[in-house]
Amino acid sequence: MEKESNIEGSKSTGMSGLNDKILSVQKRLADYLNLKCRNISSKGLLVTLIIFTALMSAILLKLIIDAIQ
């Protein structure tokens, strides 16, 4: 039983290191994107979001329709 718990403990420690690295990369990316978007007005961000959503919806709808045919 002790060996199993030691193996599980080492796996969680390894995953913890990976999780920490992923979180640090996400934080750096979020900070970078916040710096880039700081000067854009909220109306501009909303328009960009609407355009992005419409474009992605059109692309995904086309993929779904092509898959059905």
N, C-alpha and C positions, 0 to 999 in steps of 0.2 A: 504494500500500500504506500509506503514512504517513497519508493522510486517513482510511482505514478504521480504523486503530488509534486515531487521535485521536477519531473519532466513538464508537467503542466505549468509550474511556476516559472521555469525557464522560457517556455513558449510565451507566456503572458509578458515577461520582461522584455523579450525580443519584440513583441508586438507593441509594447509601450514605447520603445525607442522609435519604431516606425511611425506610430501615431504622433509622437512629439515632433518628428521631422515633417510629417504631413501638415500638422497644425502650424508650424513655423512658416512653411512655404505658403499656406493659405493666408496667414496674417500678413506676410510681405506682399503678396499679390493684392490683398484687400487694401493695404496702405497705399500701394502704387496706384490702384484704380481710383481711390478716393482723392489722391492728389491730382490726377488727370481730370476728374469730374468736378472738382471744386469750383471752377470758374464757369461752368455751364449752368444756365438758369434752370429752375425746376420745370418751367414750361418746355424748354428745349429737351430736357431729359424725358419728359412725358411724350413728346412728339417722337423722339427716337425710339422709345419703348413701343409705342403704337406701330410705328413702321416696322420694327424688328418682329413684333408679334404677327403682323399681317403677312410679312414675307415668309416667316417660318411656317405659318399656318398654310399658306399656299403651297409651299414646297412639300410639306407632309401630306396634304390632301392629294397632291399629284402622285406622290409615291403610293398612297393607299389605293387610288383609282387605278394606277398602272398595275398594281399587284392583283387587283380583282379581275382585270381583263385578261 
